[in-house]
């Protein structure tokens, strides 16, 4: 298993870039900070998210995972696509680098956009695009994704992202794949565009009997540049429970996200 993969005040609807988005302290408003941390905000987005694990249980060397992610919003549909780029060492100490398996989910927002509590649910698909058998599972997989969000005062958020998928086609020589992930996210605004965050992904690889539960604590900064909202963050994540080899005991999660106003429908 590779290192783990992935966010308003009231209301949840984002303030469009270009409107009044500054607080009295000179930083971005609470609404902008909330929008930047909302994984289903009504804005299109590009994410660069990196996980670096200096040590991996049972495997020599380090592990690095860069997720290239895009988010496209159209009406109630939120489409999130992720292409991972991995660099790790196999059981023989040989470095393996390349693309991982591409995944996409199409979550349909079931609750009103202007709401403190938002729920989105939809199908998920993973394609076996890995350039090396060590970096992917060699299987087409399908499943479900669900996102729940609760807005707190002052631009803080609580979020939960759940995914489940199971293989249905692919390389016959590879074992079936089935996995569940749950990502509890807390983003607590502390003013001036800064916030404290925690977003470790609980990963349950059912087919390979591997389990990973990390706990993260980090901070981030939201600011505007041109017509984009930018969210930069760093979050050390410590493994509080693991079962199986190839899992990180510690990883450093960092990211840079750009959010753009969606096109007029």
MODA-V513563 format. One record per helix or strand of 2 or more residues. SS is the DSSP state (a for helix, b for strand). FROM is the first residue (numbers start at 0). TO is the last residue. If there is no record, write none. Layout:
BEGIN
ss->SS from->FROM to->TO
ss->SS from->FROM to->TO
END
This chain:
BEGIN
ss->a from->29 to->35
ss->b from->42 to->52
ss->b from->55 to->56
ss->b from->62 to->73
ss->b from->76 to->88
ss->b from->94 to->98
ss->b from->101 to->108
ss->b from->116 to->126
ss->b from->138 to->150
ss->a from->152 to->154
ss->b from->156 to->169
ss->b from->177 to->190
ss->b from->193 to->197
ss->b from->200 to->204
ss->b from->209 to->224
ss->b from->227 to->242
ss->b from->246 to->247
ss->b from->249 to->260
END
